[in-house]
Amino acid sequence: MLAHEFIRNALLAGSCVALASGAIGWFVVLRGQVFAGDALSHVAFTGALAAAAAGWDLRAGLFLATVAVAMGLAALGGRAGSGGSSGSGGTGSGGSGHSPADDTTIGVVFSWVLGLGALFLYLYSSGSAGGNGIVGARTLFGSIFGLSAGEAWAAAAVAVGLLLALGVVARPLLWATLDPRVARVRGVPVGGLGFVFLVLLGVDAGEATQVVGALLLLGLLAAPAGAAHRLTASPWLGMALSMAIALVSVWVGVGCSYELSSLPPGSAIVGVAVGCYVLAALAGGRVRRGGAIPSRGATGDAIAPHGREPTAMTSRPSTS
Amino acid sequence: MEPHLSIDPVNDVQQLLSYPFMVNALEAGTIVAVMAALVGWLMVLRRQSFAGHTLSLMSFPGAALAALAGWPLVWGYYVFCVGGALGIAAGAGVGATRDRAQESAATGAVQAGALALGFVFLSLYGGVLEDLETLLFGSFLGIDSGQVLTLLAVGVAVLAVLALAGRPLLLASVDEVVADARGVPVRALSVAFLVVLGLAVAATAQITGALLVFALLVAPAAAAQLLTPRIGLGLALSVGLALAVTWVGLGLSYFTNWPVGFTVTTLAFILYAAARVVKR
């Protein structure tokens, strides 16, 4: 199997993208930004179609679109601006602290971006004769088996860069996520970190689109990380676990898809990842119910701040 | 007759209504807009746009499954929508308060898993599924009157369920803890809401496409909630905005030949942005 060059390219690109997505995905789940990841994956589709309609390189459009929308989401009072700075702004629902405004904002923005995608698809398919199926399929389904050596190395380089960048911001980002108030008091640029993180997420979304496709990107981002969060509360162990699950998913997925030609590679990869998540959810659920690990309850609370009001978090220890 | 826009709006509307397919499209759009605006208002209140979007995508694996198994299309939708809704609900944990981080992770996993399954079914089926892009981006054109009746039945059923469960559901959505203390079955309501959302969205998405449903679910409701905190007024505003967006979007699409998915979502986005600016 390894004798084929396209398999080697697929494994090289796939492994690097899996590691980057696993690590970034761990933060995505911790920060409750899976929906942002979902939105960015669909933005990648629109970006690629826009590039196709304009006759640019697909990847240029893809990265431009994902990074631009990531910045837009961060600026639109996403999680980055949550807390003190925007709390007084008062968008009706009192969106300070956790990220309720995010959910709707992302939903509105990205349904519009998909609408733009529909327009580009129309412009492209009516502009040049045929061919729209190819672009559509490439971006929607990914083309891990169609990567050239150069593309694979480029994907690997971007992934390594992403990992390095994440490594630099990981510690303050973790702090800013778990306890934004204390972090801000201690001089951590919480808003800036949120912005940087969304940009990293945007680059990763553009990157992973080439491997598993825009529609399935979420599987690589959310499923391994979700599984890791179910299994352990330790940040570094969880991150490593998430990366490992993503890596195994890519390898097993590529292997299965090679053996069974009717199985699309993107589906196989995501299928393995989601399978891991379901297993982890079942196992983690049993651990929690049985109470075998006492720290499990504390874990739930430690991860919860973006889901609940921080005031409730901070007041809990004093009342109990 | 080529579509052309004149200065006389009455003439334009007459021109629109002279085609049966446009009449069907307007009827279907009206039903979808009313249903989506009401369900969407609750969805936005509950911060479950992500779940709504995931469920709206279930039309694709549903269609692929139905094609592969030789079932009627709707069976496939129902299998995936109910399954997806239950999966998301399971991810939210068993307590009265939803664990939102885990819920969003579970939603992501449900979405990715279902789409992956959809591709596998499609690949096994070997054939070409009608039109993937239509399924995703949707089109109001090409709807027959039988489908309009189907939509009407779904809409009435969904609204009836919401009317019955409305008050406790509202309380559970606004304050889970208080609702739980008052003996409201918060957990069961949460699951039921997701299932209803899924069924409504799936039945609609097969006819109008996933994107249009989702846009009509989220944007008018979000704009309405920005503009007023009152329940009745908010619901009415949400319906009004959704209807306006749908009608104008359809007309615009007819005269410009742009895809209706683009015109409707763009109008919805402009409304939401305007609402944000007004409230700033």
Interface residues (C-beta under 8 A of the other chain):
Chain A: V29 L30 G32 Q33 V34 F35 G37 D38 G89 T91 G92 S93 H98 P100 D103 T104 T105 I106 G107 V108 V109 S111 W112 L114 G115 L116 G117 A118 L119 L121 Y122 G136 L140 F141 L215 L216 L217 L218 G219 L220 L221 A222 A223 A225 G226 H229 R230 S262 L263 P264 G266 S267 A268 V270 G271 A273 V274 Y277 V278 A281 G300 I303 A304 H306 G307 R308
Chain B: V44 R47 Q48 S49 F50 G52 H53 T54 A90 G91 T97 R98 D99 R100 A101 Q102 S104 A105 A106 T107 G108 A109 Q111 A112 G113 L115 A116 L117 F119 V120 S123 L124 G126 L132 E133 L136 F137 L211 F214 A215 V218 A219 A222 Q225 L226 L227 P229 W258 P259 G261 F262 T263 V264 T265 T266 A268 F269 Y272 R276 K279 R280
